[in-house]
């Protein structure tokens, strides 16, 4: 945190990222049950979310 910042200042970004990660996880689980291409695509999306 920088001076004067609080958890509340970061709350919305944390919630948005958490929701995106939940959706990425759902896609990964679905991809694991289907083709390797879909699984790879889901994995790439998850990495993009994590590295934002």
C-alpha positions in Angstrom: 0.0 0.0 0.0 1.0 3.5 -0.6 0.6 6.3 2.0 -3.1 6.9 2.8 -4.4 3.9 0.8 -6.8 1.5 2.5 -8.2 -1.9 1.7 -11.4 -0.2 0.6 -9.5 1.6 -2.1 -8.5 -1.8 -3.6 -11.7 -3.7 -2.8 -13.4 -3.3 -6.2 -10.3 -4.4 -8.1 -9.9 -7.4 -5.9 -13.5 -8.4 -6.4 -13.3 -8.0 -10.1 -10.2 -10.1 -10.3 -11.7 -12.8 -8.0 -14.8 -13.1 -10.2 -12.7 -13.3 -13.3 -10.6 -16.1 -11.7 -13.8 -18.0 -10.8 -14.9 -17.8 -14.4 -11.5 -18.9 -15.6 -11.5 -21.8 -13.3 -14.9 -22.9 -14.6 -13.6 -22.7 -18.1 -10.5 -24.7 -17.2 -12.6 -27.4 -15.6 -14.8 -27.6 -18.7 -11.7 -27.5 -21.0 -10.2 -30.4 -19.1 -13.2 -32.5 -20.1 -13.0 -31.5 -23.7 -10.3 -30.9 -26.3 -6.7 -29.9 -25.7 -7.2 -26.8 -27.7 -10.0 -25.6 -25.4 -8.0 -26.4 -22.4 -5.0 -24.5 -23.7 -7.2 -21.5 -24.5 -8.7 -21.6 -21.0 -5.3 -21.8 -19.5 -4.1 -18.8 -21.5 -7.1 -16.8 -20.3 -6.4 -17.7 -16.7 -2.8 -16.6 -17.1 -3.9 -13.3 -18.6 -6.2 -12.7 -15.6 -3.5 -13.5 -13.1 -0.9 -11.3 -14.7 -3.1 -8.2 -15.1 
